[in-house]
Amino acid sequence: MQTFIKSSYIYCDIKALFDFHIDTNNLTFITPPDTKVELLTKDFKAEISKVVKIKSTKYFIPMIWEVKIEKLDKPNLLVDFALKSPFAYWEHKHIFIEHGNMCELKDVITFEMPFGFFGKLFEGFVKKDLQKMFDFRHKVTKEILEKKEEKN
């Protein structure tokens, strides 16, 4: 198993940060331009045990994800687990921690590559790709939520 962690600080209300993440429509805004995301489950409402289907396309390769909401602890935690994905194992913890007038957004991903030893050869590439993707996600999330905070 491998673990990837990305953490950022955002000037926003913790409820706004949590609500932003449980709204799957926001995936299209925070996904890097080199990846296309399509929500196959329409009008998804994040609740424990609910499953959302997502199609992502990168490098012209379409992948179907089926992601189950494992845990919701408003406004501090959202845990999702991939029932179907390109990975042998994928768990994503979205952790939200309030620090005065700002919040920490922390993504903790535990994953295992498919195809045993052969899959392990690609772990470095995948970690680099995760870093790039979550750098983008955190940057855009920060821009959107801090802009909303300025208006209030």
Secondary structure, DSSP 8 states (H G I E B T S, - for coil): -EEEEEEEEESS-HHHHHHHHH-GGGHHHHS-TTEEEEESSTT----TT-EEEEEEEETTEEEEEEEEEEEEETTTEEEEEEEESSSSEEEEEEEEEEETTEEEEEEEEEEE-SSHHHHHTTHHHHHHHHHHHHHHHHHHHHHHHHHHHHH-
